[in-house]
Amino acid sequence: MDPTDLAIEYARQILDLVEAVQTRFLATMARSILTTGGSPWHDTTQFAYWSALRARLAQQLGEDWETVLAHAQWALDQARAAGQGQAEQDLADLYANRPAEWARPQQTLAALSGVAADTLTALTAIPAIILRDADDMYRSALTTPVATTTGGATTTRQALRDALTDFAARGVTGFTDRAGRDWTLDAYTEMAVRTGTLNAHRWGYEQTLLAAGEDLVMVTGHGYTCPLCAPWQGTVLSLTGAHPRGWHTLPSATDPGATVRVYVSATIDHARSQGLHHPNCGHSEALYLPGASTPATTAAPKDGDQKSYEASQHQRALEREIRRQKRIQAVTLPADRAHEEARQ
């Protein structure tokens, strides 16, 4: 499977788990608030009630989140193994004309360690943000509608119900990446897992090549690429710096005894420092085969690519709306649902 397709599939699996956790969290909170916390108590009593409920929610969230983290670790390990397997296949192709020199790596790569740490750390922080967002919602619901409820326009229960519905509709927010961009829970989860699994795949691929003594890779191409990645698309990079920037004469992979002139653009670390492999970046690397590898281009996408891209964006919009409706349904009690259906 293409690394990007693999990352999308794993991100979708974990996103489904996260949405299930969020929906259960919302349902538990709504059921408790609307059945026992909707009377016009004094604020101090209300906040004491919320503190107790929040503790129960934190315990439930913590237990559910263990499943999310375990599946994320599994996805990262699978991506790493896929990268290693792809590298072994590419190495076999490189030595196809001289099989006596080819020996398949026997060892399994060590744990992902730092590569997985960023993704797992990001996911581990999510429960605290969910609780903080819920806390802000509850306090706002109690304090904002005071004038309205005093004037008889609504009730505390109705204000809380409206706040829960708004909270469910927008989903949990408050996620900010290193570039200062804000994300919702679903978008942040998808971004973090896609980026993490792609990084794990790249790591498995690169480490296997290094173990076999290979240093040169070529950046893959995409019909759609951003300004950060465009300069690197199709370029040859050095994994270790053993081949500095410039022209090199290398043995041909297809014609024994012949040589090929190859231009190395930079080290892979330098390319990354300039933006390659940014969050959600779909570019990966392939073992460079002198005389056989064809550089990718930055040509304009075909009409089919454009239609596929637009269809994928429409599909993602539909998926977001389905998740939104499920969250709203989770905070609507059966009696309230029956009332709304009767009105329609």
C-alpha positions as CSV (number, residue, x, y, z in Angstrom):
1,M,0.0,0.0,0.0
2,D,1.2,3.5,-0.8
3,P,2.5,5.2,2.4
4,T,0.0,8.0,2.2
5,D,-2.9,5.6,1.7
6,L,-1.6,3.6,4.7
7,A,-1.4,6.7,6.8
8,I,-5.0,7.8,5.8
9,E,-6.4,4.4,6.7
10,Y,-4.7,4.3,10.1
11,A,-5.7,7.9,10.8
12,R,-9.3,7.0,10.0
13,Q,-9.3,4.0,12.3
14,I,-8.0,6.0,15.2
15,L,-10.3,8.9,14.4
16,D,-13.2,6.5,14.7
17,L,-12.0,5.4,18.1
18,V,-11.5,9.0,19.2
19,E,-15.0,10.0,18.0
20,A,-16.5,7.1,19.9
21,V,-14.8,8.2,23.1
22,Q,-15.9,11.8,22.5
23,T,-19.5,10.8,21.9
24,R,-19.6,8.6,25.0
25,F,-18.1,11.4,27.0
26,L,-20.8,13.8,25.7
27,A,-23.6,11.4,26.3
28,T,-22.5,10.7,29.9
29,M,-22.1,14.4,30.6
30,A,-25.5,15.4,29.1
31,R,-27.4,12.6,30.8
32,S,-26.0,13.5,34.2
33,I,-26.4,17.3,33.8
34,L,-29.9,17.3,32.3
35,T,-31.3,14.7,34.7
36,T,-29.8,16.0,37.9
37,G,-28.0,19.3,37.2
38,G,-30.6,21.4,35.5
39,S,-32.4,22.9,38.5
40,P,-31.7,26.6,39.4
41,W,-29.4,25.9,42.3
42,H,-27.0,28.5,43.7
43,D,-23.9,28.7,41.6
44,T,-21.7,27.3,44.4
45,T,-23.9,24.2,44.5
46,Q,-23.8,23.9,40.8
47,F,-20.0,24.1,40.6
48,A,-19.6,21.6,43.4
49,Y,-21.9,19.2,41.4
50,W,-19.8,19.8,38.3
51,S,-16.6,19.1,40.1
52,A,-17.9,15.7,41.2
53,L,-19.2,14.9,37.7
54,R,-15.9,16.1,36.1
55,A,-14.0,13.6,38.3
56,R,-16.2,10.8,37.0
57,L,-15.8,11.9,33.4
58,A,-12.0,12.1,33.9
59,Q,-11.9,8.5,35.1
60,Q,-14.1,7.3,32.2
61,L,-12.1,9.3,29.7
62,G,-8.8,7.9,31.0
63,E,-10.0,4.3,30.7
64,D,-11.3,4.8,27.2
65,W,-8.2,6.6,26.1
66,E,-6.0,3.6,26.8
67,T,-7.6,1.9,23.8
68,V,-6.8,4.9,21.6
69,L,-3.2,5.0,22.7
70,A,-2.7,1.2,22.3
71,H,-4.1,1.4,18.7
72,A,-2.0,4.3,17.9
73,Q,1.1,2.4,19.0
74,W,0.0,-0.5,16.9
75,A,-0.5,1.7,13.8
76,L,3.0,3.3,14.3
77,D,4.6,-0.2,14.5
78,Q,2.7,-1.4,11.4
79,A,3.8,1.7,9.5
80,R,7.4,1.2,10.6
81,A,7.3,-2.5,9.4
82,A,5.7,-1.5,6.1
83,G,8.6,1.0,5.5
84,Q,11.1,-1.7,6.3
85,G,9.4,-4.2,4.0
86,Q,9.4,-1.6,1.2
87,A,13.1,-0.9,1.7
88,E,13.9,-4.6,1.5
89,Q,12.0,-4.9,-1.8
90,D,13.8,-1.9,-3.2
91,L,17.2,-3.3,-2.1
92,A,16.4,-6.6,-3.8
93,D,15.6,-4.7,-7.0
94,L,18.9,-2.8,-6.7
95,Y,20.9,-6.1,-6.5
96,A,18.8,-7.9,-9.1
97,N,21.7,-8.0,-11.6
98,R,24.2,-9.1,-9.0
99,P,22.3,-11.4,-6.6
100,A,25.4,-12.8,-5.0
101,E,25.9,-9.4,-3.3
102,W,22.3,-9.2,-1.9
103,A,21.6,-10.4,1.6
104,R,18.2,-9.6,3.1
105,P,18.5,-7.9,6.4
106,Q,17.8,-10.4,9.2
107,Q,17.2,-8.0,12.1
108,T,13.9,-6.3,13.1
109,L,14.4,-2.6,13.6
110,A,14.6,-1.3,17.1
111,A,11.6,0.5,18.7
112,L,10.5,3.7,17.2
113,S,11.4,5.6,20.3
114,G,11.5,9.3,19.5
115,V,9.6,9.0,16.2
116,A,6.6,7.6,18.0
117,A,7.0,9.8,21.0
118,D,5.8,13.0,19.3
119,T,2.6,11.3,18.1
120,L,1.8,9.5,21.4
121,T,2.6,12.7,23.4
122,A,0.2,14.7,21.2
123,L,-2.6,12.0,21.7
124,T,-1.9,11.7,25.4
125,A,-2.5,15.4,25.9
126,I,-6.0,15.2,24.4
127,P,-8.1,14.1,27.4
128,A,-7.0,17.1,29.5
129,I,-8.0,19.4,26.6
130,I,-11.4,17.7,26.4
131,L,-12.0,18.1,30.1
132,R,-10.9,21.8,30.0
133,D,-13.2,22.5,27.1
134,A,-16.1,20.9,28.8
135,D,-15.3,22.8,32.0
136,D,-15.4,26.1,30.1
137,M,-18.7,25.1,28.4
138,Y,-20.4,24.3,31.8
139,R,-19.2,27.5,33.5
140,S,-20.3,29.6,30.6
141,A,-23.7,28.0,30.5
142,L,-24.2,28.8,34.2
143,T,-23.1,32.4,34.1
144,T,-24.1,33.7,30.7
145,P,-27.8,33.2,30.7
146,V,-28.4,34.7,34.2
147,A,-30.3,37.7,32.9
148,T,-32.3,35.7,30.4
149,T,-33.4,33.1,33.0
150,T,-34.2,35.8,35.5
151,G,-36.5,37.5,33.0
152,G,-38.3,34.2,32.4
153,A,-37.3,33.8,28.8
154,T,-35.7,30.4,29.5
155,T,-34.7,28.1,32.3
156,T,-31.3,26.9,33.6
157,R,-32.0,23.5,32.2
158,Q,-32.8,24.9,28.8
159,A,-29.6,27.1,28.9
160,L,-27.5,24.0,29.8
161,R,-29.2,22.0,27.1
162,D,-28.5,24.7,24.5
163,A,-24.9,24.9,25.6
164,L,-24.4,21.1,25.4
165,T,-25.9,21.1,21.9
166,D,-23.5,23.9,20.8
167,F,-20.6,22.1,22.4
168,A,-21.4,18.9,20.7
169,A,-22.0,20.6,17.3
170,R,-18.6,22.3,17.2
171,G,-16.7,19.4,18.9
172,V,-13.8,19.9,21.2
173,T,-11.4,22.7,20.3
174,G,-8.3,24.2,21.8
175,F,-5.7,22.3,19.8
176,T,-2.8,24.5,18.6
177,D,0.1,23.2,16.6
178,R,3.7,24.5,16.6
179,A,2.8,26.9,13.8
180,G,0.1,28.5,15.9
181,R,-2.8,27.0,13.9
182,D,-6.0,26.0,15.7
183,W,-7.6,22.6,15.2
184,T,-10.7,20.8,16.2
185,L,-10.4,17.4,17.9
186,D,-11.1,15.4,14.8
187,A,-8.9,17.4,12.5
188,Y,-6.1,17.4,15.0
189,T,-6.3,13.7,15.6
190,E,-6.3,13.0,11.9
191,M,-3.3,15.3,11.3
192,A,-1.3,13.9,14.2
193,V,-1.8,10.2,13.3
194,R,-1.3,10.7,9.6
195,T,1.9,12.6,10.2
196,G,3.1,10.1,12.8
197,T,2.4,7.0,10.7
198,L,4.1,8.6,7.7
199,N,7.1,9.5,9.8
200,A,7.2,5.9,11.1
201,H,7.1,4.5,7.6
202,R,9.9,6.8,6.5
203,W,11.9,5.9,9.5
204,G,11.6,2.2,8.9
205,Y,12.5,2.7,5.2
206,E,15.5,4.9,5.9
207,Q,16.9,2.8,8.7
208,T,16.7,-0.3,6.6
209,L,18.6,1.4,3.8
210,L,21.2,2.7,6.2
211,A,21.7,-0.8,7.6
212,A,22.4,-2.1,4.1
213,G,24.9,0.7,3.5
214,E,22.8,2.8,1.1
215,D,22.8,6.6,1.3
216,L,20.8,8.1,-1.6
217,V,17.1,8.4,-1.9
218,M,14.8,10.3,-4.2
219,V,11.7,12.3,-3.0
220,T,8.5,11.0,-4.5
221,G,6.2,13.2,-6.6
222,H,2.6,14.3,-6.2
223,G,0.2,16.1,-8.6
224,Y,-0.7,18.4,-5.7
225,T,2.2,19.7,-3.7
226,C,2.7,22.7,-1.4
227,P,5.3,25.5,-1.8
228,L,7.4,23.9,1.0
229,C,7.7,20.6,-0.7
230,A,7.8,21.6,-4.4
231,P,11.5,22.5,-4.4
232,W,12.4,19.0,-3.2
233,Q,10.0,16.9,-5.3
234,G,12.0,14.5,-7.5
235,T,15.4,15.5,-6.0
236,V,18.1,13.1,-4.8
237,L,19.0,13.4,-1.1
238,S,21.7,12.0,1.0
239,L,20.6,10.2,4.2
240,T,24.0,10.6,6.0
241,G,25.8,13.4,4.2
242,A,28.2,11.0,2.7
243,H,27.3,12.5,-0.7
244,P,27.5,16.3,-0.3
245,R,25.5,18.6,-2.5
246,G,26.8,18.6,-6.1
247,W,27.5,16.2,-8.9
248,H,28.7,12.6,-8.3
249,T,29.8,9.8,-10.6
250,L,28.1,6.5,-9.4
251,P,27.9,2.9,-10.7
252,S,24.9,2.3,-12.9
253,A,22.2,0.0,-11.4
254,T,21.2,-1.3,-14.8
255,D,24.5,-1.5,-16.7
256,P,27.3,-3.3,-14.9
257,G,30.6,-1.5,-15.3
258,A,29.0,1.7,-16.5
259,T,28.7,4.9,-14.5
260,V,26.1,7.6,-14.2
261,R,26.3,11.3,-13.2
262,V,24.0,12.1,-10.4
263,Y,23.2,15.5,-8.8
264,V,22.6,15.4,-5.0
265,S,20.5,18.3,-3.8
266,A,21.1,18.2,-0.1
267,T,21.0,16.0,3.0
268,I,17.5,14.8,4.0
269,D,18.0,16.7,7.4
270,H,18.5,19.9,5.5
271,A,15.5,19.3,3.3
272,R,13.3,18.7,6.4
273,S,14.6,21.9,8.0
274,Q,13.3,23.7,4.9
275,G,9.8,22.3,5.2
276,L,9.9,18.8,3.6
277,H,7.8,16.3,5.7
278,H,5.8,19.0,7.4
279,P,2.6,17.9,9.2
280,N,0.3,16.1,6.8
281,C,3.0,16.0,4.1
282,G,2.4,13.0,1.8
283,H,5.9,12.9,0.3
284,S,8.2,9.9,1.0
285,E,11.5,8.7,-0.4
286,A,12.5,5.8,-2.6
287,L,16.0,4.2,-2.9
288,Y,17.7,6.0,-5.7
289,L,18.8,3.6,-8.5
290,P,21.5,5.4,-10.7
291,G,20.5,5.0,-14.3
292,A,17.1,3.6,-13.5
293,S,15.2,6.0,-11.3
294,T,13.2,8.7,-13.1
295,P,12.9,12.0,-11.2
296,A,9.4,13.1,-10.3
297,T,8.1,16.3,-11.8
298,T,6.0,19.2,-10.6
299,A,3.8,19.3,-13.7
300,A,0.2,20.5,-13.3
301,P,-2.2,17.8,-12.2
302,K,-4.4,16.0,-14.7
303,D,-8.1,16.5,-14.8
304,G,-8.6,13.1,-13.2
305,D,-6.4,14.2,-10.3
306,Q,-8.4,17.3,-9.9
307,K,-11.7,15.4,-9.8
308,S,-10.3,12.8,-7.4
309,Y,-9.1,15.6,-5.1
310,E,-12.5,17.4,-5.2
311,A,-14.3,14.1,-4.6
312,S,-12.1,13.3,-1.6
313,Q,-12.7,16.7,-0.1
314,H,-16.5,16.3,-0.6
315,Q,-16.3,12.9,1.1
316,R,-14.4,14.3,4.1
317,A,-17.0,17.1,4.4
318,L,-19.7,14.5,4.5
319,E,-17.8,12.5,7.1
320,R,-17.4,15.6,9.3
321,E,-21.2,16.3,9.1
322,I,-22.0,12.7,10.1
323,R,-19.7,13.0,13.1
324,R,-21.3,16.3,14.1
325,Q,-24.8,14.9,13.9
326,K,-23.8,11.9,16.0
327,R,-22.4,14.2,18.7
328,I,-25.6,16.3,18.8
329,Q,-27.6,13.1,19.1
330,A,-25.4,12.0,22.0
331,V,-26.4,15.1,24.1
332,T,-30.1,14.9,23.3
333,L,-32.0,12.9,25.9
334,P,-34.7,10.4,24.6
335,A,-37.5,12.6,26.0
336,D,-36.1,15.7,24.2
337,R,-35.7,13.7,21.0
338,A,-39.3,12.5,21.2
339,H,-40.4,16.1,21.7
340,E,-38.5,17.4,18.7
341,E,-39.8,14.6,16.5
342,A,-43.4,15.3,17.6
343,R,-42.9,19.0,16.6
344,Q,-41.8,18.1,13.1
